[in-house]
Amino acid sequence: MTIPDSGFMMENETSCLPHTPEEEKRIIDELTRQSEANVKEGTLFFVISNRWYSSWRRYVEQGTGEDDKCDSESQPMDLHSSKIVNRPGPIDNSDIVEKECEGGDLQLRRMLMEEQDYVLVSQKVWEMLLNWYKGGPSLARKMISQGEVNKNLMVEVYPLCLKIIDSRDKSQTIIWLSKKASVQELHEKVCTIRGIEQNKACIWDYFNREKQSLLNALNQTLEQLNLQMDQEVLLEVQADVNYSSAVSMDSTGNELALVTVEPSRSSMTIAGGPTLSNGHSVGYNNNVLQGSTFGSSASTDTDDRSYLYNPMKKGDKGGLAGLQNLGNTCFMNSSLQCLVHTPPLVDFFLQDYSDEINTDNPLGMHGELALAFGELLRKLWSSGRTTIAPRAFKGKLARFAPQFSGYNQHDSQELLAFLLDGLHEDLNRVKNKPYIETKDSDGRPDEEVADECWKNHKARNDSLIVDVCQGQYKSTLVCPVCEKVSITFDPFMYLSVPLPSTATRSMTVTVLYGDGRGLPMPYTVNLFKDRSVRDLIEALGTACCLKSDENLLLAEIYEHRIFRYLENPSEHLSSIKPDERIVAYRYSKRAGTTRLEIMHRWQEKCTLDPLKGQRKLFGTPLVTYIGEDQLNGINGVDIERAVSTSLSPLRRAVKLHSTTENGSTSEAVDEPSNSYNLRSMDNGEQEEASSRELSFHLFLALDERGNTCKPLEKFSSIKFGKNIKVFLDWTEKEDESYDACYLKDLPEVHKSGNTAKKTRQEAISLFSCLEAFLKEEPLGPSDMWYCPRCKEHRQATKKLDLWMLPEILVFHLKRFSYSRYSKNKLDSFVTFPIHDLDLSKYVMSREGKPYLYELYAVSNHYGGLGGGHYTAYAKLIDEDRWYHFDDSHVSPVSESDIKTSAAYVLFYRRVKGGPNTGDASETHMAS
């Protein structure tokens, strides 16, 4: 429930003296750890506006380096400048609550997203923040348990909103209850609000404004009864008759008088929260069902299973029923329409499949998911085009897959993966799965190993889904050290293929020499947008003529410091923003392992004492490497020598003398020389260098962020480490000797407005996506492979090959990409064949069979990550005609309109041969 405060903003009353930012952070972090260790059902959490909470995090994390970067929507914070982040004002949740709330209770705005619009904190954290900052309002939410097979604990951010319709005067009252509340609690709350006695009240499930069932099982929860967000509940008050007789009479009369209604077309749903109207709050047309096998079941989705196991035929106009949107369930409706139009599934579930149900499989759902899906499929294939409200199926889904419960938008492909796996387990013909120890290939023929792996898989997994939806691919791993080759053959249910980008981006990176062999030089390279840091390094290496014994180290420069090193070669280029400044440090592979960072500071002229006064960072840091061959470790002289080496290309030309000859004057100029650093020093020179004072004002950083430092002296002993940071204070002396302009004005990765008008992105073929999926690539650092020969985890190379393809082949186009700093959706247009998709050349097994496929369904996603809508295209094979399924709205569509940039999941069925076989592919030309 929501606990409203006295107002949106409370006065910031006096309290105990405020803590320092560091103390506040420490206290809150400790309270958070304690609460996470004691989470259980019923635990209270509080919702806080992310706008206020982010400002508080910036305040307590300033200078710590934890707040690496803000969201792309906000400006990055200067972690090292003298700017101070002010303490935020009182807690302000006004931006996440409804301004006007029906029913008087304060409620959250709909469609909010966690971590973007709000955050959840424990009760102790909330109370502490409230004590420090005051404000509000308080928004308390309870932790509930979801699911039966896999129980998940989650915070019920949006309680169930019900509209109570009083049959006496048709008035409407809004109430909010937890989905875990019992019918008894619903009765008590309704009767209290309306001021009536409980024994005179009858409360009905009034979904779609029809009496569905009497809510008289007082111990059942609202979730078990499949009550939906924003649905109506009918209150009937009995006058001068007892409760039981009124129930009997009323339920009998209304069951006979029920008529089916088709709701208006659902509104567009938004990802991340429940819809306001669920798409069916207004605009109903009363249509009496005529000739329908199931009568009112089309709109009520009741659990009448009297016909469940009896074989049935497709009804007239079967397969053309829409699915009502129950509140951001377009993702579910899209996946379901594709599955219920899959020919082998239709044939199976329209027959008697009772013998196939496995109720004892511990990995399954006791057969309930298969029964619920089969029941829904039968309704959709019965006569008529009446919209079905899949409430019972959604209820089953919430029980067995709590991640899809509630009213948030989800991914249709993730639901599809769960449904296929769940149906397989519920229909698994194997009652007792044997234990089978896997064997290595050990150089055996691929055919032998593949056949062995498939037989082992079938010994544990044997169902309709395996028969028609599962294929097999070959996976080859090669160790980069010992070259051990591991080959396995694994089953797959669908192919998740990447979208190779045809769009390029121009990137400017400045290359600096770590050994002082040349001046900084910017290079501009063009890369495909979907490439990685590895590709950027390769392109830069080609542009700057990198030698075989050299490396490049990429780094991001922010406020004249190295913000981060880009050392993960698999990192996506999308993590590098156009306005960032990237440099590449060029160094020899034979260089030492101790990295030296040199940051530049300018000392004001008025500063007399080098240890005092104002110092400001400027320019681009330099990076070099120091060897570890010194017997006594690294000292101040070694650091100074490395600094001098790095600065040597910046040395100004020095005029030595002028002479007059034949009436003209000539000048001898001492050109900059790198000889000081490029040749080794003999013992005499080293002694001379050691006896003099350091010529540079150098300061050694004492912490990782460089917030504190100490002067570096010639005999200062420095322990070997991975990273040493020093500050070089520039005076007039350095400014006269070196030209610092080469270190200034570092170019951005991509200067806006530099390029000409945008070019239209080319279409991507499905074959290109498949080839990108099958190409060899190294595993990521977080996905290392354990080499049985080296006995260590290695970053092996991996190659996938298709070995055997199923009858039903599903392609998942990976349009959504996630990185550390961004979430993107690729709206690239993918061209795919509708007929005669020939994959024969991609299949490695030597069966010699053609692998020809025909498209029969598409799951579409429109919009971006923050908001979107799912629909489906499906083909009625018997009619040879395509239809568009947009929740409850179903309409014919031309085959030429099937290909769009919204295509997300493609469903293909295998056809037996070419144009002369007489099958489905005979009458069609390749698209």
Secondary structure as the mmCIF struct_conf table of DSSP 4:
data_model
#
loop_
_struct_conf.conf_type_id
_struct_conf.id
_struct_conf.beg_label_comp_id
_struct_conf.beg_label_asym_id
_struct_conf.beg_label_seq_id
_struct_conf.end_label_comp_id
_struct_conf.end_label_asym_id
_struct_conf.end_label_seq_id
BEND BEND1 SER A 6 MET A 9
BEND BEND2 CYS A 16 CYS A 16
HELX_LH_PP_P HELX_LH_PP_P1 LEU A 17 THR A 20
HELX_RH_AL_P HELX_RH_AL_P1 PRO A 21 GLU A 36
TURN_TY1_P TURN_TY1_P1 ALA A 37 ASN A 38
TURN_TY1_P TURN_TY1_P2 GLU A 41 GLY A 42
STRN STRN1 LEU A 44 SER A 49
HELX_RH_AL_P HELX_RH_AL_P2 ASN A 50 GLU A 61
TURN_TY1_P TURN_TY1_P3 GLN A 62 THR A 64
BEND BEND3 GLY A 65 GLY A 65
TURN_TY1_P TURN_TY1_P4 SER A 72 GLU A 73
BEND BEND4 SER A 74 SER A 74
HELX_LH_PP_P HELX_LH_PP_P2 GLN A 75 MET A 77
BEND BEND5 LEU A 79 SER A 82
HELX_LH_PP_P HELX_LH_PP_P3 VAL A 85 PRO A 88
BEND BEND6 PRO A 90 PRO A 90
STRN STRN2 ILE A 91 ASP A 92
TURN_TY1_P TURN_TY1_P5 SER A 94 ILE A 96
STRN STRN3 VAL A 97 VAL A 97
BEND BEND7 LYS A 99 GLU A 100
TURN_TY1_P TURN_TY1_P6 GLU A 102 GLY A 103
BEND BEND8 GLY A 104 GLY A 104
STRN STRN4 LEU A 108 LEU A 108
HELX_LH_PP_P HELX_LH_PP_P4 ARG A 109 ARG A 109
TURN_TY1_P TURN_TY1_P7 ARG A 110 MET A 111
STRN STRN5 GLU A 114 GLU A 114
TURN_TY1_P TURN_TY1_P8 GLU A 115 ASP A 117
STRN STRN6 TYR A 118 SER A 122
HELX_RH_AL_P HELX_RH_AL_P3 GLN A 123 TYR A 133
STRN STRN7 GLY A 135 GLY A 136
STRN STRN8 ALA A 140 GLN A 146
BEND BEND9 GLU A 148 ASN A 150
STRN STRN9 ASN A 152 VAL A 155
BEND BEND10 VAL A 157 TYR A 158
HELX_LH_PP_P HELX_LH_PP_P5 PRO A 159 PRO A 159
STRN STRN10 LEU A 160 ASP A 166
TURN_TY1_P TURN_TY1_P9 SER A 167 ASP A 169
STRN STRN11 GLN A 172 LEU A 177
TURN_TY1_P TURN_TY1_P10 LYS A 179 LYS A 180
STRN STRN12 SER A 182 SER A 182
HELX_RH_AL_P HELX_RH_AL_P4 VAL A 183 ARG A 194
TURN_TY1_P TURN_TY1_P11 GLY A 195 GLY A 195
HELX_RH_3T_P HELX_RH_3T_P1 GLN A 198 LYS A 200
STRN STRN13 ALA A 201 ASP A 205
HELX_RH_3T_P HELX_RH_3T_P2 PHE A 207 ARG A 209
BEND BEND11 GLU A 210 GLU A 210
STRN STRN14 SER A 213 LEU A 214
TURN_TY1_P TURN_TY1_P12 LEU A 218 ASN A 219
BEND BEND12 GLN A 220 GLN A 220
STRN STRN15 THR A 221 THR A 221
TURN_TY1_P TURN_TY1_P13 LEU A 222 ASN A 226
TURN_TY1_P TURN_TY1_P14 MET A 229 ASP A 230
STRN STRN16 GLN A 231 VAL A 237
BEND BEND13 ALA A 239 VAL A 241
HELX_RH_AL_P HELX_RH_AL_P5 TYR A 243 ALA A 257
STRN STRN17 VAL A 261 GLU A 262
HELX_LH_PP_P HELX_LH_PP_P6 PRO A 263 THR A 269
TURN_TY1_P TURN_TY1_P15 ALA A 271 GLY A 272
BEND BEND14 GLY A 273 GLY A 273
BEND BEND15 LEU A 276 SER A 277
TURN_TY1_P TURN_TY1_P16 ASN A 278 GLY A 279
BEND BEND16 SER A 281 VAL A 282
STRN STRN18 ASN A 285 ASN A 286
BEND BEND17 GLY A 291 GLY A 291
BEND BEND18 THR A 293 PHE A 294
TURN_TY1_P TURN_TY1_P17 GLY A 295 SER A 296
HELX_RH_AL_P HELX_RH_AL_P6 SER A 297 THR A 300
TURN_TY1_P TURN_TY1_P18 SER A 306 TYR A 309
BEND BEND19 ASN A 310 ASN A 310
HELX_LH_PP_P HELX_LH_PP_P7 LYS A 313 GLY A 315
TURN_TY1_P TURN_TY1_P19 ASP A 316 GLY A 319
STRN STRN19 LEU A 323 LEU A 323
BEND BEND20 GLY A 327 ASN A 328
HELX_RH_AL_P HELX_RH_AL_P7 CYS A 330 VAL A 340
TURN_TY1_P TURN_TY1_P20 HIS A 341 HIS A 341
HELX_RH_AL_P HELX_RH_AL_P8 PRO A 343 PHE A 349
TURN_TY1_P TURN_TY1_P21 LEU A 350 LEU A 350
BEND BEND21 GLN A 351 GLN A 351
HELX_RH_3T_P HELX_RH_3T_P3 SER A 354 GLU A 356
BEND BEND22 THR A 359 THR A 359
TURN_TY1_P TURN_TY1_P22 PRO A 362 GLY A 367
HELX_RH_AL_P HELX_RH_AL_P9 GLU A 368 LEU A 380
TURN_TY1_P TURN_TY1_P23 TRP A 381 TRP A 381
BEND BEND23 SER A 382 GLY A 384
HELX_LH_PP_P HELX_LH_PP_P8 THR A 386 THR A 387
STRN STRN20 ILE A 388 ILE A 388
HELX_RH_AL_P HELX_RH_AL_P10 ARG A 391 PHE A 400
HELX_RH_3T_P HELX_RH_3T_P4 PRO A 402 PHE A 404
TURN_TY1_P TURN_TY1_P24 GLY A 406 TYR A 407
HELX_RH_AL_P HELX_RH_AL_P11 SER A 412 ASP A 426
TURN_TY1_P TURN_TY1_P25 LEU A 427 LEU A 427
BEND BEND24 LYS A 431 ASN A 432
HELX_LH_PP_P HELX_LH_PP_P9 LYS A 433 TYR A 435
TURN_TY1_P TURN_TY1_P26 ASP A 442 GLY A 443
HELX_RH_AL_P HELX_RH_AL_P12 ASP A 446 ARG A 460
BEND BEND25 SER A 463 SER A 463
HELX_RH_AL_P HELX_RH_AL_P13 LEU A 464 CYS A 469
STRN STRN21 GLY A 471 VAL A 478
TURN_TY1_P TURN_TY1_P27 PRO A 480 CYS A 482
STRN STRN22 VAL A 485 PHE A 492
BEND BEND26 MET A 493 TYR A 494
STRN STRN23 LEU A 495 PRO A 498
STRN STRN24 THR A 504 TYR A 513
TURN_TY1_P TURN_TY1_P28 GLY A 514 ASP A 515
BEND BEND27 GLY A 516 GLY A 518
STRN STRN25 MET A 521 PHE A 528
TURN_TY1_P TURN_TY1_P29 LYS A 529 ASP A 530
STRN STRN26 SER A 532 SER A 532
HELX_RH_AL_P HELX_RH_AL_P14 VAL A 533 ALA A 543
TURN_TY1_P TURN_TY1_P30 CYS A 544 CYS A 545
TURN_TY1_P TURN_TY1_P31 SER A 548 ASP A 549
STRN STRN27 GLU A 550 TYR A 558
TURN_TY1_P TURN_TY1_P32 GLU A 559 HIS A 560
STRN STRN28 ARG A 561 TYR A 565
TURN_TY1_P TURN_TY1_P33 PRO A 569 SER A 570
STRN STRN29 HIS A 572 HIS A 572
HELX_RH_3T_P HELX_RH_3T_P5 LEU A 573 SER A 575
BEND BEND28 ILE A 576 ILE A 576
TURN_TY1_P TURN_TY1_P34 PRO A 578 ASP A 579
STRN STRN30 ARG A 581 SER A 588
TURN_TY1_P TURN_TY1_P35 LYS A 589 ARG A 590
BEND BEND29 ALA A 591 ALA A 591
BEND BEND30 THR A 593 THR A 593
STRN STRN31 THR A 594 GLN A 603
HELX_LH_PP_P HELX_LH_PP_P10 GLU A 604 GLU A 604
TURN_TY1_P TURN_TY1_P36 LYS A 605 CYS A 606
BEND BEND31 ASP A 609 ASP A 609
TURN_TY1_P TURN_TY1_P37 PRO A 610 LEU A 611
BEND BEND32 LYS A 612 GLY A 613
STRN STRN32 ARG A 615 ILE A 626
BEND BEND33 GLU A 628 GLU A 628
TURN_TY1_P TURN_TY1_P38 LEU A 631 ASN A 632
STRN STRN33 ILE A 634 ILE A 634
HELX_RH_AL_P HELX_RH_AL_P15 GLY A 636 LEU A 647
HELX_RH_3T_P HELX_RH_3T_P6 SER A 648 LEU A 650
STRN STRN34 ARG A 651 ARG A 651
HELX_LH_PP_P HELX_LH_PP_P11 ARG A 652 ALA A 653
STRN STRN35 VAL A 654 GLU A 661
TURN_TY1_P TURN_TY1_P39 ASN A 662 GLY A 663
STRN STRN36 SER A 664 ASP A 670
HELX_RH_AL_P HELX_RH_AL_P16 SER A 675 LEU A 678
BEND BEND34 ARG A 679 ARG A 679
HELX_RH_AL_P HELX_RH_AL_P17 ASN A 683 SER A 691
BEND BEND35 ARG A 692 ARG A 692
HELX_LH_PP_P HELX_LH_PP_P12 GLU A 693 LEU A 694
BEND BEND36 SER A 695 PHE A 696
STRN STRN37 HIS A 697 ALA A 701
BEND BEND37 ASP A 703 ASP A 703
TURN_TY1_P TURN_TY1_P40 GLU A 704 ARG A 705
BEND BEND38 ASN A 707 THR A 708
STRN STRN38 CYS A 709 PRO A 711
TURN_TY1_P TURN_TY1_P41 LYS A 714 PHE A 715
STRN STRN39 ILE A 718 ILE A 718
BEND BEND39 LYS A 722 LYS A 722
STRN STRN40 ASN A 723 TRP A 730
HELX_RH_AL_P HELX_RH_AL_P18 GLU A 732 SER A 737
STRN STRN41 TYR A 738 TYR A 738
HELX_RH_3T_P HELX_RH_3T_P7 ALA A 740 LEU A 743
BEND BEND40 LYS A 744 ASP A 745
HELX_LH_PP_P HELX_LH_PP_P13 LEU A 746 GLU A 748
BEND BEND41 VAL A 749 HIS A 750
TURN_TY1_P TURN_TY1_P42 SER A 752 GLY A 753
BEND BEND42 THR A 755 THR A 755
BEND BEND43 LYS A 757 LYS A 757
HELX_LH_PP_P HELX_LH_PP_P14 LYS A 758 ALA A 763
STRN STRN42 ILE A 764 SER A 765
HELX_RH_AL_P HELX_RH_AL_P19 LEU A 766 LEU A 774
BEND BEND44 LYS A 775 LYS A 775
STRN STRN43 GLU A 777 PRO A 778
HELX_LH_PP_P HELX_LH_PP_P15 LEU A 779 GLY A 780
HELX_RH_3T_P HELX_RH_3T_P8 PRO A 781 ASP A 783
STRN STRN44 TRP A 785 CYS A 787
TURN_TY1_P TURN_TY1_P43 PRO A 788 LYS A 791
STRN STRN45 GLU A 792 ARG A 794
STRN STRN46 THR A 797 MET A 804
BEND BEND45 GLU A 807 GLU A 807
STRN STRN47 ILE A 808 LYS A 814
STRN STRN48 PHE A 816 TYR A 818
BEND BEND46 ARG A 820 TYR A 821
STRN STRN49 LYS A 823 LYS A 825
STRN STRN50 VAL A 830 THR A 831
BEND BEND47 ILE A 834 HIS A 835
STRN STRN51 LEU A 837 ASP A 838
HELX_RH_3T_P HELX_RH_3T_P9 SER A 840 TYR A 842
STRN STRN52 VAL A 843 VAL A 843
BEND BEND48 SER A 845 SER A 845
TURN_TY1_P TURN_TY1_P44 ARG A 846 GLU A 847
STRN STRN53 LEU A 852 GLY A 863
BEND BEND49 LEU A 865 GLY A 867
STRN STRN54 GLY A 868 LEU A 876
TURN_TY1_P TURN_TY1_P45 ILE A 877 ASP A 880
STRN STRN55 ARG A 881 ASP A 886
TURN_TY1_P TURN_TY1_P46 ASP A 887 SER A 888
STRN STRN56 HIS A 889 VAL A 893
HELX_RH_3T_P HELX_RH_3T_P10 GLU A 895 ASP A 897
BEND BEND50 ILE A 898 ILE A 898
TURN_TY1_P TURN_TY1_P47 SER A 901 ALA A 902
STRN STRN57 ALA A 903 VAL A 911
BEND BEND51 LYS A 912 GLY A 914
TURN_TY1_P TURN_TY1_P48 PRO A 915 ASN A 916
BEND BEND52 THR A 917 THR A 917
BEND BEND53 ASP A 919 ASP A 919
TURN_TY1_P TURN_TY1_P49 ALA A 920 THR A 923
#
